[in-house]
């Protein structure tokens, strides 16, 4: 609200809009002019495209709470994950193009439904639209925390446009190695970009997850890591890096929910769920790293 009142939000929105003329919002730095209809890696133009918006009850407990997280699932993605469970949205760009005013309206509708927060899912390539929509939403009564739900493949320069705007960061730390990140997700130099992004998010909000009186997150950082079959994600190295370079107090969500989807179906390694032994190894790595805050899941066998 203070950013809105000072005019800083409008200045950042203008800066992000300017970037679209030679787009460098994400680390691909395609350099296309999206305002003229040119498309880069994310296959997205100037106007935001949304696949769905609704209350989501299956995020981490301090995010979904009892009423749900107000998720806005954006179309397109900066990645090409071979196992993406939402590939029609992320890679086929299924969704509806909306105006800036309509995007603001979605935020307000989710607030009216009782959402605990506005959860911006895969929003990197739509940062300009989000910043443009926020003044409309704020002047009409938006008061919920904004949450940024991301693959973790980010540019620090873009994240700084969101400082003080986004108060809850929900990034992935997908991989410990660059070769596997590029091969499975189309993320070049993932570890350098991901680690710089995590450091920037940590700088902005610190190690404490601030909760309200209902136990709902208002500010903080939660790092997600999806355990992959065959140890392909490098789980032990990912968790050790978080503890050593951010803080052992950072909240981490270690997920066992992988299942074969998209190009993962039939793959010699990706074509199965993880085993209990693989997930137990991930939990052991969590303990060894000294990361005590966060969440784990039940490992469901095929």
GIVENJO-V776238 format. One record per residue. RES is the residue in three letters. PHI is phi in radians with two decimals (999 if undefined). PSI is psi in degrees with one decimal (* if undefined). Layout:
BEGIN
RES_PHI_PSI ; RES_PHI_PSI
END
This chain:
BEGIN
UNK_999_-42.7 ; UNK_-1.10_-38.9 ; UNK_-1.07_-40.3 ; UNK_-1.12_-46.3 ; UNK_-1.16_-31.1 ; UNK_-1.44_-12.2 ; UNK_1.55_-4.6 ; UNK_-1.13_-36.0 ; UNK_-1.08_-41.2 ; UNK_-1.13_-38.7 ; UNK_-1.14_-41.0 ; UNK_-1.18_-38.2 ; UNK_-1.07_-41.5 ; UNK_-1.14_-39.2 ; UNK_-1.13_-43.7 ; UNK_-1.14_-38.4 ; UNK_-1.11_-39.2 ; UNK_-1.09_-38.9 ; UNK_-1.06_-31.2 ; UNK_-1.09_-19.8 ; UNK_-1.28_-17.8 ; UNK_-2.63_71.6 ; UNK_-1.06_124.3 ; UNK_-2.41_35.6 ; UNK_-1.19_-33.8 ; UNK_-2.03_171.4 ; UNK_-1.13_-14.4 ; UNK_-1.14_-29.5 ; UNK_0.81_56.9 ; UNK_-1.10_-31.2 ; UNK_1.34_14.3 ; UNK_-1.44_157.6 ; UNK_-1.65_94.4 ; UNK_-1.23_-23.1 ; UNK_-1.21_-19.7 ; UNK_-1.79_11.9 ; UNK_1.59_0.1 ; UNK_-1.26_145.1 ; UNK_-2.17_137.1 ; UNK_-1.84_-143.6 ; UNK_-1.04_-36.2 ; UNK_-1.41_-8.1 ; UNK_1.00_39.0 ; UNK_-2.15_146.5 ; UNK_-1.70_-136.9 ; UNK_-1.62_-37.3 ; UNK_-1.56_139.7 ; UNK_-1.12_146.0 ; UNK_-2.17_126.8 ; UNK_-2.12_132.4 ; UNK_-1.53_-39.2 ; UNK_-2.89_160.5 ; UNK_-2.59_130.8 ; UNK_-3.01_176.1 ; UNK_-1.37_132.5 ; UNK_-2.08_117.6 ; UNK_-1.62_1.8 ; UNK_-1.99_22.0 ; UNK_-1.44_-176.9 ; UNK_-1.04_150.3 ; UNK_-0.88_-44.3 ; UNK_-1.32_-1.8 ; UNK_-1.75_-49.5 ; UNK_-1.39_-33.0 ; UNK_0.93_-140.9 ; UNK_-1.76_-19.4 ; UNK_-1.84_-16.6 ; UNK_1.84_155.9 ; UNK_-1.60_135.0 ; UNK_-1.43_84.4 ; UNK_-1.46_136.7 ; UNK_-2.06_109.0 ; UNK_-1.56_109.7 ; UNK_-1.45_147.7 ; UNK_-1.43_154.0 ; UNK_1.44_168.0 ; UNK_-2.86_155.5 ; UNK_-1.48_-6.1 ; UNK_-1.99_174.0 ; UNK_-2.40_56.9 ; UNK_-1.08_127.2 ; UNK_-1.14_-22.7 ; UNK_-1.94_18.2 ; UNK_-1.04_127.7 ; UNK_-1.39_-13.0 ; UNK_-2.08_33.3 ; UNK_-1.05_-29.1 ; UNK_-1.06_-34.6 ; UNK_-1.38_-48.6 ; UNK_-1.35_-36.1 ; UNK_-1.98_-24.2 ; UNK_-1.73_-3.4 ; UNK_1.03_34.9 ; UNK_-1.13_131.8 ; UNK_2.77_-175.4 ; UNK_-2.17_129.2 ; UNK_-1.23_134.0 ; UNK_-2.27_159.8 ; UNK_-1.37_166.8 ; UNK_-1.08_-40.6 ; UNK_-1.12_-37.9 ; UNK_-1.20_-36.8 ; UNK_-1.07_-43.1 ; UNK_-1.07_-39.9 ; UNK_-1.10_-36.4 ; UNK_-1.06_-42.2 ; UNK_-1.06_-44.1 ; UNK_-1.18_-37.2 ; UNK_-1.13_-40.0 ; UNK_-1.15_-38.9 ; UNK_-1.09_-43.0 ; UNK_-1.10_-31.3 ; UNK_-1.30_-11.3 ; UNK_1.85_11.2 ; UNK_-0.99_145.4 ; UNK_-1.39_-22.9 ; UNK_-2.80_170.6 ; UNK_-1.84_114.2 ; UNK_-1.79_105.0 ; UNK_-1.57_104.7 ; UNK_-1.71_123.1 ; UNK_0.96_60.9 ; UNK_-1.84_-0.6 ; UNK_-0.90_-48.2 ; UNK_-1.37_-2.0 ; UNK_-2.05_21.2 ; UNK_-1.04_-39.0 ; UNK_-1.09_-43.2 ; UNK_-1.16_-39.9 ; UNK_-1.10_-46.7 ; UNK_-1.12_-34.2 ; UNK_-1.24_-33.0 ; UNK_-1.35_-28.6 ; UNK_-1.06_-43.1 ; UNK_-1.02_-40.4 ; UNK_-1.05_-44.5 ; UNK_-1.20_-42.1 ; UNK_-1.14_-43.7 ; UNK_-1.22_-14.2 ; UNK_-1.77_8.1 ; UNK_1.95_7.6 ; UNK_-1.11_129.6 ; UNK_-2.38_3.4 ; UNK_-1.40_152.2 ; UNK_-1.11_145.5 ; UNK_-1.71_133.7 ; UNK_-2.06_134.5 ; UNK_-1.94_111.8 ; UNK_-1.87_108.4 ; UNK_-2.46_156.4 ; UNK_-1.17_-14.7 ; UNK_1.53_1.3 ; UNK_-1.61_91.2 ; UNK_-2.38_157.0 ; UNK_-1.74_135.1 ; UNK_-1.03_-37.9 ; UNK_-1.04_-37.3 ; UNK_-1.26_-41.5 ; UNK_-1.07_-33.6 ; UNK_-1.22_-24.0 ; UNK_-1.15_-21.3 ; UNK_-1.76_2.4 ; UNK_-1.11_128.9 ; UNK_1.42_-11.0 ; UNK_-1.67_-56.8 ; UNK_-1.44_128.6 ; UNK_-1.98_-12.2 ; UNK_-2.19_119.7 ; UNK_-1.81_131.4 ; UNK_-2.27_71.6 ; UNK_-1.60_155.2 ; UNK_-1.47_150.7 ; UNK_-2.07_89.5 ; UNK_-1.35_-41.4 ; UNK_-2.42_154.7 ; UNK_-1.74_-11.0 ; UNK_-2.25_144.0 ; UNK_-1.27_-38.7 ; UNK_-1.10_-45.1 ; UNK_-1.22_-34.9 ; UNK_-1.12_-40.9 ; UNK_-1.24_-41.5 ; UNK_-1.20_-41.7 ; UNK_-1.57_-26.7 ; UNK_-2.26_-2.9 ; UNK_1.19_30.0 ; UNK_-1.85_98.8 ; UNK_-1.25_140.9 ; UNK_0.92_42.3 ; UNK_-1.04_-45.4 ; UNK_-1.09_-41.0 ; UNK_-1.13_-45.9 ; UNK_-1.17_-42.7 ; UNK_-1.13_-44.8 ; UNK_-1.20_-36.6 ; UNK_-1.13_-39.2 ; UNK_-1.15_-44.3 ; UNK_-1.09_-40.9 ; UNK_-1.08_-40.6 ; UNK_-1.17_-43.3 ; UNK_-1.07_-43.1 ; UNK_-1.09_-40.8 ; UNK_-1.05_-39.8 ; UNK_-1.25_-38.4 ; UNK_-2.12_-10.6 ; UNK_1.37_-171.6 ; UNK_-1.56_-17.2 ; UNK_-1.45_133.8 ; UNK_-1.62_107.3 ; UNK_-1.47_123.9 ; UNK_-1.99_151.3 ; UNK_-1.49_-172.1 ; UNK_-1.18_-16.7 ; UNK_-1.66_2.2 ; UNK_1.42_20.2 ; UNK_-1.75_136.2 ; UNK_-1.13_134.5 ; UNK_-1.98_-27.7 ; UNK_-2.78_141.0 ; UNK_2.53_-170.7 ; UNK_-2.29_129.2 ; UNK_-2.21_120.7 ; UNK_-1.73_127.1 ; UNK_-1.74_145.2 ; UNK_-2.45_123.5 ; UNK_-1.66_119.9 ; UNK_-1.29_129.2 ; UNK_-1.87_156.9 ; UNK_-1.06_148.1 ; UNK_1.19_15.3 ; UNK_1.18_22.2 ; UNK_-1.14_-24.4 ; UNK_-1.41_-15.0 ; UNK_1.22_45.2 ; UNK_-0.94_-47.1 ; UNK_-1.04_-42.4 ; UNK_-1.23_-37.3 ; UNK_-1.07_-48.9 ; UNK_-1.19_-37.9 ; UNK_-1.11_-41.0 ; UNK_-1.08_-43.7 ; UNK_-1.02_-47.8 ; UNK_-1.12_-40.1 ; UNK_-1.44_-26.8 ; UNK_-1.95_-19.1 ; UNK_-1.87_-85.6 ; UNK_-2.96_145.0 ; UNK_-1.12_-13.7 ; UNK_-1.52_-8.4 ; UNK_-1.09_140.0 ; UNK_-1.37_130.8 ; UNK_-2.21_137.1 ; UNK_-1.97_109.8 ; UNK_-1.73_113.6 ; UNK_-1.80_136.9 ; UNK_-1.89_13.0 ; UNK_-1.53_10.1 ; UNK_-1.04_136.1 ; UNK_-2.53_153.8 ; UNK_-1.13_129.5 ; UNK_-2.56_162.8 ; UNK_0.92_-126.5 ; UNK_-1.36_-5.5 ; UNK_-1.28_-22.2 ; UNK_-1.14_123.1 ; UNK_1.50_-6.6 ; UNK_-1.20_142.2 ; UNK_-1.01_-30.8 ; UNK_-1.92_-47.7 ; UNK_-1.31_-10.3 ; UNK_-1.44_25.8 ; UNK_-2.61_161.0 ; UNK_-1.25_165.1 ; UNK_-1.30_156.1 ; UNK_-1.57_163.9 ; UNK_-1.05_-37.6 ; UNK_-1.09_-41.1 ; UNK_-1.14_-40.6 ; UNK_-1.27_-35.9 ; UNK_-1.06_-38.2 ; UNK_-1.12_-37.8 ; UNK_-1.14_-41.0 ; UNK_-1.18_-35.2 ; UNK_-1.13_-38.9 ; UNK_-1.15_-35.0 ; UNK_-1.09_-44.9 ; UNK_-1.14_-43.7 ; UNK_-1.08_-37.6 ; UNK_-1.23_-17.5 ; UNK_1.41_20.9 ; UNK_-1.54_108.4 ; UNK_-1.83_-13.3 ; UNK_-1.78_133.6 ; UNK_2.41_-150.9 ; UNK_-2.49_148.0 ; UNK_-2.22_170.6 ; UNK_-2.17_166.0 ; UNK_-1.31_140.2 ; UNK_-1.64_109.2 ; UNK_-1.56_123.4 ; UNK_-1.44_152.8 ; UNK_-1.17_*
END
